């Protein structure tokens, strides 16, 4: 009877979480049109503590989506415009001298927020990028000789423009690996853009209300950890990641041999163990969004492209043939045996 009671209690948690997440999506949808995948991915990042890199042209509502999500959750939001003259202290803060006491006291920077938008991260020099990515990894910053923990939930959403390369400092692969997701934000459809035109060009702009909180997000994070992942699903994740690494031999029952050769020939360096961890975590959060207490192969397939696309370093042959990582990931998911 005790076990039955626990299962009932757990199911009630999942149903309540699913309802809460649906309210958040609906509220954000009052402002953001046609970017449901981006909004859902931002929620997956919040539910897992995984940071997100957004790549897309200007004007596709990246900043508006992040700001609206922060308003709906009643969390502190900060936007940092990255520029070549930015300094690490402009992010984390600095020590200032207080004349009346004769002491140095910390002045905290914009990183002390729940949701931080790092706009055009590739326009700042390496030292600034490193300061941000260290905060992402350690969830803490050091000002002077004092270390400060960043308040949870803490999520960094970084944007970069895919076409303007002049005056930029591209993120190295090791730093890109810190991001759980790399999302490619696309244009809305014609019908969606018509709705955008009617909403945003009218005198009365749409507004949103607070429907959740930072505390609720932290509670849902605990519930995400309880979502069931079968051993066969874990093996499926391992097959996907192992297939990206050149030299790994997988049996014909695990992946199609012809496809495996093509994938491994197109990859110079495969996905790291961090990809394995992120696939499991993101799949659990995706299952919760789908109102399930267990992970299916479809959850893995849904999150795999955003997790793998920035972790695969292509070989010279693949680049010469103009093969991109997205096409390799698509072939990978088609070829690996599904449990």
VEXKEVO-147039 format. One line per 2 residues: number of its first residue (from 1); for each residue x, y, z of C-alpha. Coordinates in Angstrom, 3 decimals, padded with zeros to 6 digits. Layout:
residues N
NUM = X/Y/Z; ...
//
This chain:
residues 339
1 = 000.000/000.000/000.000; 002.886/002.335/000.756
3 = 004.336/001.868/-002.726; 000.945/002.537/-004.310
5 = 000.617/005.744/-002.305; 004.047/006.923/-003.418
7 = 003.246/006.187/-007.058; -000.013/008.118/-006.773
9 = 001.780/011.057/-005.175; 004.439/011.031/-007.901
11 = 001.824/010.948/-010.666; 000.068/013.936/-009.089
13 = 003.380/015.832/-009.154; 003.859/015.076/-012.854
15 = 000.300/016.094/-013.734; 000.684/019.354/-011.820
17 = 004.035/020.036/-013.493; 002.612/019.326/-016.952
19 = -000.257/021.730/-016.269; 002.176/024.396/-015.019
21 = 004.383/024.027/-018.116; 001.354/024.217/-020.393
23 = 000.316/027.490/-018.723; 003.821/028.898/-019.251
25 = 003.816/027.940/-022.943; 000.351/029.418/-023.469
27 = 001.297/032.683/-021.749; 004.525/033.086/-023.730
29 = 002.525/032.257/-026.879; 000.467/035.425/-026.346
31 = 003.552/037.419/-027.403; 005.759/035.002/-029.337
33 = 004.305/033.560/-032.544; 005.762/030.681/-034.530
35 = 008.718/029.864/-032.287; 007.198/027.050/-030.225
37 = 010.286/024.856/-030.612; 012.523/027.633/-029.299
39 = 010.226/028.276/-026.320; 010.005/024.576/-025.456
41 = 013.786/024.256/-025.723; 014.257/027.212/-023.366
43 = 011.988/025.437/-020.877; 014.024/022.241/-021.233
45 = 017.124/024.304/-020.407; 015.423/025.739/-017.329
47 = 014.243/022.320/-016.169; 017.731/020.815/-016.471
49 = 020.022/023.772/-015.743; 021.410/023.508/-019.276
51 = 022.466/026.686/-021.054; 021.309/027.472/-024.587
53 = 023.055/029.016/-027.606; 020.645/030.659/-030.066
55 = 021.824/031.184/-033.630; 019.631/033.216/-035.927
57 = 019.272/036.402/-037.893; 018.302/039.653/-036.157
59 = 014.592/040.285/-035.660; 013.466/036.696/-035.023
61 = 012.239/037.433/-031.467; 015.138/035.773/-029.630
63 = 015.479/038.581/-027.094; 011.719/039.049/-026.810
65 = 011.180/035.325/-026.174; 013.736/035.233/-023.368
67 = 012.430/038.434/-021.777; 008.823/037.227/-021.981
69 = 009.728/033.887/-020.394; 011.397/035.719/-017.496
71 = 008.267/037.872/-017.021; 005.973/034.840/-017.002
73 = 008.153/033.161/-014.357; 008.636/036.339/-012.289
75 = 012.408/035.881/-012.384; 015.184/038.445/-012.629
77 = 016.264/039.040/-016.230; 019.412/040.745/-017.501
79 = 020.470/041.415/-021.075; 024.153/041.977/-021.797
81 = 025.162/043.345/-025.196; 028.567/041.851/-025.975
83 = 030.983/044.231/-027.707; 034.730/044.128/-028.461
85 = 035.519/046.614/-025.662; 033.659/044.649/-022.949
87 = 035.665/043.618/-019.864; 035.117/040.610/-017.535
89 = 034.276/043.041/-014.705; 031.387/044.367/-016.827
91 = 029.810/040.920/-016.379; 030.735/039.725/-012.921
93 = 031.161/043.079/-011.157; 034.047/044.693/-009.303
95 = 035.229/045.950/-005.912; 034.524/049.607/-005.162
97 = 035.982/051.773/-002.401; 033.490/053.076/000.172
99 = 034.959/056.293/001.535; 032.827/056.497/004.681
101 = 034.007/053.114/005.962; 037.376/052.862/004.245
103 = 036.500/049.387/002.944; 036.223/047.815/-000.473
105 = 032.778/046.334/-001.142; 031.598/044.272/-004.109
107 = 029.392/045.782/-006.769; 027.699/042.824/-008.418
109 = 027.421/042.721/-012.190; 024.530/041.704/-014.454
111 = 025.412/038.007/-014.173; 023.624/038.056/-010.801
113 = 020.247/037.234/-012.317; 018.129/034.153/-012.952
115 = 017.990/034.443/-016.740; 020.865/036.138/-018.540
117 = 020.775/036.939/-022.247; 024.296/037.252/-023.664
119 = 023.526/039.025/-026.923; 026.040/038.427/-029.742
121 = 028.447/036.505/-027.542; 030.908/036.118/-030.430
123 = 031.515/039.892/-030.508; 033.375/039.893/-027.177
125 = 037.043/038.885/-026.734; 038.104/035.543/-025.273
127 = 038.593/036.820/-021.695; 034.981/037.989/-021.495
129 = 033.671/034.771/-023.034; 035.726/032.760/-020.527
131 = 034.341/034.767/-017.584; 030.796/034.018/-018.722
133 = 031.434/030.344/-019.425; 033.162/029.879/-016.055
135 = 030.064/031.259/-014.342; 027.944/028.887/-016.427
137 = 030.007/025.872/-015.410; 030.625/026.652/-011.741
139 = 027.433/028.648/-010.974; 029.651/031.082/-009.064
141 = 031.840/034.132/-009.655; 034.778/035.600/-007.755
143 = 035.021/039.341/-007.151; 038.280/040.306/-005.486
145 = 038.923/037.551/-002.930; 035.254/036.691/-002.350
147 = 033.342/033.961/-004.159; 029.609/034.426/-004.674
149 = 027.169/031.670/-005.538; 024.751/032.553/-008.327
151 = 021.101/032.240/-007.406; 019.217/029.288/-008.872
153 = 017.632/028.899/-011.300; 020.501/030.340/-013.330
155 = 020.276/030.084/-017.101; 022.462/031.697/-019.757
157 = 020.995/032.164/-023.207; 023.598/033.354/-025.684
159 = 022.919/034.558/-029.213; 025.174/034.788/-032.222
161 = 024.601/036.026/-035.748; 025.454/033.375/-038.363
163 = 026.227/035.773/-041.235; 028.235/038.670/-039.777
165 = 031.754/037.422/-039.141; 033.673/040.703/-039.306
167 = 034.848/041.804/-035.867; 033.798/038.589/-034.156
169 = 035.574/036.120/-031.869; 034.056/032.696/-032.640
171 = 033.607/030.423/-029.634; 036.160/027.593/-029.493
173 = 034.792/024.045/-029.588; 035.660/023.455/-025.909
175 = 033.552/026.455/-024.919; 030.710/025.530/-027.255
177 = 030.571/022.170/-025.474; 029.427/023.984/-022.317
179 = 026.080/024.750/-023.930; 023.470/022.017/-023.696
181 = 021.607/023.199/-026.804; 022.491/025.044/-029.954
183 = 019.225/026.197/-031.519; 018.890/027.488/-035.043
185 = 016.098/030.051/-035.020; 014.284/030.208/-038.360
187 = 011.863/032.570/-040.061; 008.157/032.196/-039.209
189 = 005.749/030.950/-041.859; 003.615/033.350/-043.885
191 = 000.554/032.671/-041.717; 002.556/033.152/-038.529
193 = 004.064/036.397/-039.802; 000.567/037.691/-040.584
195 = -000.372/037.095/-036.943; 002.829/038.869/-035.837
197 = 001.927/041.832/-038.041; -001.569/042.111/-036.588
199 = -000.387/041.737/-032.984; 002.713/043.896/-032.927
201 = 001.564/046.650/-035.298; -001.615/047.343/-033.329
203 = -001.812/050.175/-030.752; -002.366/047.718/-027.879
205 = 000.578/045.360/-027.525; -000.047/041.906/-026.009
207 = 000.841/041.536/-022.337; 001.581/038.500/-020.182
209 = 000.902/037.573/-016.579; 002.974/035.710/-014.016
211 = 001.842/032.071/-014.013; 004.797/030.389/-012.298
213 = 007.898/031.169/-010.252; 011.559/030.372/-009.768
215 = 010.586/028.162/-006.828; 008.277/026.115/-009.061
217 = 011.051/025.657/-011.621; 013.392/024.322/-008.926
219 = 010.695/021.929/-007.726; 010.121/020.710/-011.270
221 = 013.866/020.133/-011.637; 013.650/017.675/-008.754
223 = 010.707/015.937/-010.414; 012.577/015.702/-013.734
225 = 015.269/013.668/-011.986; 012.596/011.114/-011.009
227 = 011.487/010.452/-014.586; 012.175/006.847/-015.527
229 = 014.845/005.977/-018.101; 014.837/002.310/-019.122
231 = 018.122/000.426/-019.600; 017.303/000.010/-023.303
233 = 016.949/003.791/-023.632; 020.338/004.253/-021.960
235 = 021.871/001.837/-024.461; 020.189/003.777/-027.270
237 = 021.822/006.989/-026.046; 025.208/005.274/-025.878
239 = 024.844/003.902/-029.422; 024.083/007.379/-030.768
241 = 027.066/009.015/-029.051; 029.515/006.176/-029.765
243 = 028.585/006.222/-033.456; 029.866/009.817/-033.727
245 = 033.386/008.850/-032.635; 035.747/007.687/-035.397
247 = 037.178/004.219/-034.786; 034.338/002.958/-032.620
249 = 033.111/-000.397/-033.889; 029.397/-001.010/-033.463
251 = 027.622/-004.180/-034.553; 025.210/-004.317/-037.474
253 = 022.415/-004.874/-034.958; 023.234/-001.489/-033.356
255 = 023.670/000.710/-036.450; 023.651/000.223/-040.217
257 = 027.299/-000.441/-041.253; 027.190/001.720/-044.418
259 = 025.766/004.671/-042.528; 028.270/004.236/-039.678
261 = 031.187/004.423/-042.119; 029.770/007.540/-043.764
263 = 029.158/009.247/-040.410; 032.580/008.433/-038.965
265 = 034.358/009.451/-042.166; 032.597/012.809/-041.972
267 = 033.572/013.448/-038.342; 037.037/014.370/-037.122
269 = 036.085/014.571/-033.430; 032.873/013.092/-032.048
271 = 030.580/014.023/-029.196; 031.993/014.183/-025.661
273 = 030.605/012.362/-022.592; 028.844/015.627/-021.760
275 = 026.598/014.910/-024.759; 025.637/011.564/-023.224
277 = 024.646/013.249/-019.960; 022.769/016.060/-021.702
279 = 020.843/013.613/-023.915; 019.518/011.846/-020.834
281 = 018.687/015.046/-018.927; 017.064/016.826/-021.856
283 = 015.037/013.728/-022.795; 013.630/013.589/-019.254
285 = 012.562/017.236/-019.423; 011.068/016.678/-022.874
287 = 009.093/013.723/-021.514; 007.682/015.973/-018.784
289 = 006.642/018.530/-021.409; 004.855/015.672/-023.177
291 = 003.112/014.791/-019.873; 004.927/011.489/-019.407
293 = 006.820/010.078/-016.434; 009.128/007.986/-018.622
295 = 011.493/008.567/-021.552; 010.842/007.144/-025.031
297 = 013.121/007.009/-028.114; 011.082/009.897/-029.552
299 = 012.257/012.092/-026.668; 015.874/011.285/-027.561
301 = 015.262/012.044/-031.238; 013.568/015.341/-030.354
303 = 016.531/016.735/-028.400; 019.475/015.052/-030.189
305 = 019.960/017.544/-033.078; 020.283/020.559/-030.750
307 = 022.655/018.662/-028.439; 024.912/017.168/-031.117
309 = 025.131/019.807/-033.860; 027.787/021.928/-032.096
311 = 029.735/018.985/-030.693; 030.729/017.290/-033.943
313 = 033.870/018.620/-035.610; 033.709/017.755/-039.290
315 = 036.546/016.174/-041.235; 038.191/017.933/-044.184
317 = 036.471/015.521/-046.566; 033.029/016.386/-045.192
319 = 033.701/020.118/-045.458; 034.975/019.668/-049.022
321 = 031.704/017.906/-049.892; 029.756/020.663/-048.085
323 = 028.257/018.191/-045.645; 026.992/019.886/-042.463
325 = 026.535/018.495/-038.971; 022.730/018.599/-039.196
327 = 022.681/016.200/-042.148; 025.070/013.838/-040.325
329 = 022.926/013.891/-037.170; 019.813/013.206/-039.261
331 = 021.501/010.197/-040.895; 022.700/009.050/-037.475
333 = 019.195/009.064/-035.989; 017.883/007.241/-039.054
335 = 020.562/004.545/-038.869; 020.902/003.709/-035.176
337 = 018.695/000.836/-034.047; 015.727/002.060/-032.001
339 = 014.800/-000.049/-028.953
//
